[in-house]
Amino acid sequence: MRTEAASAAHDWRINNFDLIRLLAALQVAIVHTMTAFKLYGINATVFNLGVRMFPGVPIFFVISGFLISKSFERSTSIRDYYRNRCLRIFPALWVCLVAGVGVILIAGVSVLGPVSTREWLAWWAAQMSLYQQFGPDFLQPVGMGSLNGSLWTIPVELEFYLLLPLIYAVFRLRRRRGDLALLSLLAGSLALHWRYCRPSLFPDPPDHTFLVETVVPYLWIFLVGVLMQRHWPALRGLLAGRTHWWLLGYVLICVVTKRLHIYVGSADISPLFLLPLAGLVMSCAISHPTLSDRLLRHNDISYGTYIYHALVLNVLLVLGVQGNILSATAALGISFGLGAASWWCVERPFLRRKHKSLRTALLAPPRSRNLRETTPPLRLPS
């Protein structure tokens, strides 16, 4: 038993990323639920502030940069890399789109604004491809004013997937070179991030442009994960078994900066918070690395929980459910259940079709009791 524990501690493929992504998805769902149901008061405020210290979207982006860059390096071809990415994202997303139409039917077609066949087809095509953040006017009367606003991060993820092979090719990253150029790209994206995500800091704030809804101002967050993956042997010793120190340091930074009226934010997070948060996330991933598998039994339900929670909130609002702790708990429970259903009925079956995936050992039945054969390798993010 001690030998197996030691092996798990040193095998980078054994990790808690499934659990961390689930907690990140729940963080986003909790914040949206409290906002949708207008849960206020001192207890809700304190809880909300604590939850907002760990923004889910940047956590997703950092983990994606880390894992997807490793997946790409292990891919045998560009075709397999893109095929695997599509199998991970689109099947569950398209089923969620059908569920979104169901929400519209529950709300009643009569509540929709004026809509033409052309507008409907344009929205449908956008949802089926790379523009899930497209929210036409005719959907604004539904629930929260957006059918599934949380999906704006999906195109950002997909654009990163598309760009990653180009970044590796241009900077020759497969040769373990190009860190300086990679840092320059990170700095450029960070500059655009400050310009477009924090416009109040500039005397002539730019208009809201399409760049805010693309990977451009968020690429630097993914690249933090890529750089950590590329230098993992050097970083691992600073992270493994030191989660308590990383957590203490991060919380102290949040507390001190709050007194200066500087807040963590979410997608508009600054490097002051993102870098220690990334260290904390990676430390959690490899400290007690079998925790996720013991709790979740190799089931990754974070993606489904994330893409369904806004639909659940819209249904409850349309049905006139009163905002209170009970309804908020019910919304989170239903979202969690739909996430599990999405994993078992849609995501897991399609992941079996992936070619030479890092998840292969997870989906294949174990053949022996040896730890390296029965323990799943690194699992890809939503």
Secondary structure, DSSP 8 states (H G I E B T S, - for coil): -HHHHHHHHH-TTS--HHHHHHHHHHHHHHHHHHHHTT--SHHHHHHHHHHHTS-HHHHHHHHHHHHHHHHHHH-S-HHHHHHHHHHHHHHHHHHHHHHHHHHHHHH-GGGS----HHHHHHHHHHHHTT-TT---GGGTTSTTSSSSGGGGHHHHHHHHHHHHHHHHHHHTGGGT--HHHHHHHHHHHHHHHHHHH-GGGSSS-----GGGGSSGGGHHHHHHHHHHHHTHHHHHHHHTT-HHHHHHHHHHHHHHHHHTT----STT--HHHHHHHHHHHHHHHHSSTTHHHHHHTT---HHHHHHHHHHHHHHHHHTT---SHHHHHHHHHHHHHHHHHHIIIIIHHHHTT-SS-TTHHHHS---SS-HHHHS-------
